[in-house]
Amino acid sequence: MTAAVVAIACALALAGLIGGVLNRRSGAVRATQSASHEAADAHSAGLDLSPTGPTVVHFSAPWCGPCERVRRVVNEVCGDLGDVAHLEVDLDANPVAARRLSVLSLPTTLIFDADGRQRYRAAGVPSVAELRSALVPLLA
Protein backbone atom coordinates (compact mmCIF):
# COMPACT_ATOMS: atom_id res chain seq x y z
CA MET A 1 0.00 0.00 0.00
CA THR A 2 2.74 2.46 0.96
CA ALA A 3 4.72 1.64 -2.21
CA ALA A 4 1.65 2.40 -4.32
CA VAL A 5 1.17 5.78 -2.64
CA VAL A 6 4.85 6.65 -3.14
CA ALA A 7 4.66 5.59 -6.80
CA ILE A 8 1.58 7.74 -7.38
CA ALA A 9 3.20 10.72 -5.64
CA CYS A 10 6.34 10.34 -7.77
CA ALA A 11 4.27 10.09 -10.96
CA LEU A 12 2.32 13.24 -10.05
CA ALA A 13 5.51 15.13 -9.25
CA LEU A 14 7.06 14.08 -12.57
CA ALA A 15 3.93 15.05 -14.48
CA GLY A 16 3.91 18.45 -12.75
CA LEU A 17 7.56 19.01 -13.63
CA ILE A 18 7.03 18.10 -17.28
CA GLY A 19 3.91 20.28 -17.46
CA GLY A 20 5.79 23.21 -15.95
CA VAL A 21 8.60 22.91 -18.49
CA LEU A 22 6.18 22.68 -21.41
CA ASN A 23 4.11 25.59 -20.12
CA ARG A 24 7.21 27.75 -19.70
CA ARG A 25 8.17 27.18 -23.36
CA SER A 26 4.68 28.03 -24.62
CA GLY A 27 4.61 31.29 -26.53
CA ALA A 28 8.38 31.67 -26.71
CA VAL A 29 9.49 33.27 -29.97
CA ARG A 30 12.25 31.13 -31.46
CA ALA A 31 14.49 31.81 -34.43
CA THR A 32 14.11 29.32 -37.27
CA GLN A 33 16.70 28.01 -39.69
CA SER A 34 16.12 29.86 -42.95
CA ALA A 35 16.07 27.66 -46.01
CA SER A 36 15.25 28.49 -49.60
CA HIS A 37 12.25 26.14 -49.63
CA GLU A 38 10.52 28.09 -46.84
CA ALA A 39 9.89 31.10 -49.08
CA ALA A 40 8.48 28.76 -51.71
CA ASP A 41 6.29 27.07 -49.06
CA ALA A 42 4.90 30.44 -47.93
CA HIS A 43 4.19 31.40 -51.53
CA SER A 44 2.65 28.03 -52.44
CA ALA A 45 0.53 28.13 -49.29
CA GLY A 46 -1.23 31.16 -50.76
CA LEU A 47 0.02 33.64 -48.18
CA ASP A 48 0.13 37.23 -49.34
CA LEU A 49 3.34 38.29 -47.62
CA SER A 50 4.54 41.89 -47.71
CA PRO A 51 7.43 42.45 -50.13
CA THR A 52 8.48 45.65 -48.34
CA GLY A 53 8.85 44.50 -44.74
CA PRO A 54 8.21 41.72 -42.26
CA THR A 55 4.89 39.91 -42.08
CA VAL A 56 3.43 38.35 -38.95
CA VAL A 57 1.26 35.34 -39.83
CA HIS A 58 -0.76 33.73 -37.10
CA PHE A 59 -2.84 30.62 -37.47
CA SER A 60 -6.08 30.51 -35.54
CA ALA A 61 -9.58 29.04 -35.55
CA PRO A 62 -12.95 30.20 -34.21
CA TRP A 63 -12.88 27.48 -31.54
CA CYS A 64 -9.36 28.40 -30.32
CA GLY A 65 -9.56 30.33 -27.03
CA PRO A 66 -5.92 31.53 -26.81
CA CYS A 67 -6.03 32.74 -30.44
CA GLU A 68 -7.89 35.88 -29.34
CA ARG A 69 -5.00 36.79 -27.02
CA VAL A 70 -2.53 36.30 -29.89
CA ARG A 71 -4.66 38.58 -32.07
CA ARG A 72 -4.51 41.33 -29.42
CA VAL A 73 -0.72 40.96 -28.98
CA VAL A 74 -0.05 40.99 -32.73
CA ASN A 75 -2.38 43.96 -33.33
CA GLU A 76 -0.68 45.92 -30.55
CA VAL A 77 2.85 45.24 -31.80
CA CYS A 78 2.02 45.79 -35.48
CA GLY A 79 0.23 49.01 -34.58
CA ASP A 80 3.23 50.27 -32.59
CA LEU A 81 5.82 49.38 -35.22
CA GLY A 82 3.82 50.51 -38.25
CA ASP A 83 5.70 48.86 -41.13
CA VAL A 84 4.75 45.30 -40.19
CA ALA A 85 2.06 43.45 -42.12
CA HIS A 86 -0.31 41.16 -40.23
CA LEU A 87 -2.07 38.15 -41.70
CA GLU A 88 -4.41 35.87 -39.78
CA VAL A 89 -5.02 32.44 -41.30
CA ASP A 90 -8.05 30.38 -40.26
CA LEU A 91 -6.84 26.80 -39.91
CA ASP A 92 -10.27 25.38 -40.73
CA ALA A 93 -10.56 27.44 -43.92
CA ASN A 94 -6.96 26.94 -45.09
CA PRO A 95 -5.54 23.61 -43.87
CA VAL A 96 -3.18 23.45 -46.86
CA ALA A 97 -1.23 26.49 -45.63
CA ALA A 98 -0.96 24.99 -42.16
CA ARG A 99 0.27 21.69 -43.55
CA ARG A 100 2.88 23.30 -45.82
CA LEU A 101 4.23 25.41 -42.97
CA SER A 102 4.17 22.54 -40.43
CA VAL A 103 1.64 24.12 -38.09
CA LEU A 104 0.85 21.40 -35.58
CA SER A 105 -0.92 23.34 -32.83
CA LEU A 106 -2.93 26.50 -32.28
CA PRO A 107 -2.15 29.26 -31.86
CA THR A 108 1.02 29.36 -33.98
CA THR A 109 2.65 32.63 -35.00
CA LEU A 110 5.22 32.89 -37.79
CA ILE A 111 7.36 35.89 -38.73
CA PHE A 112 8.55 36.24 -42.32
CA ASP A 113 11.08 38.77 -43.59
CA ALA A 114 10.59 40.89 -46.73
CA ASP A 115 12.12 38.10 -48.86
CA GLY A 116 9.45 35.64 -47.70
CA ARG A 117 11.77 33.58 -45.48
CA GLN A 118 10.42 32.36 -42.17
CA ARG A 119 12.62 33.89 -39.46
CA TYR A 120 10.75 33.22 -36.21
CA ARG A 121 8.05 30.90 -34.88
CA ALA A 122 6.02 30.78 -31.68
CA ALA A 123 3.60 28.10 -30.53
CA GLY A 124 1.26 29.54 -27.93
CA VAL A 125 0.72 33.17 -27.00
CA PRO A 126 3.87 35.27 -27.45
CA SER A 127 4.52 38.22 -25.19
CA VAL A 128 4.44 41.73 -26.60
CA ALA A 129 8.12 42.23 -25.69
CA GLU A 130 9.28 39.01 -27.39
CA LEU A 131 7.31 39.69 -30.56
CA ARG A 132 8.58 43.26 -30.74
CA SER A 133 12.20 42.20 -30.16
CA ALA A 134 11.93 39.69 -33.02
CA LEU A 135 10.45 42.25 -35.43
CA VAL A 136 12.61 45.33 -34.77
CA PRO A 137 15.79 43.90 -36.41
CA LEU A 138 13.77 42.95 -39.50
CA LEU A 139 12.69 46.58 -39.94
CA ALA A 140 16.26 47.88 -40.19
Secondary structure, DSSP 8 states (H G I E B T S, - for coil): -HHHHHHHHHHHHHHHHHHHHHHHHTT--EE----HHHHHHHHHTT----SSS-EEEEEE-TT-SHHHHHHHHHHHHHHHHSS-EEEEEETTT-HHHHHHTT--SSSEEEEE-TTS-EEEEEES---HHHHHHHHHHHH-
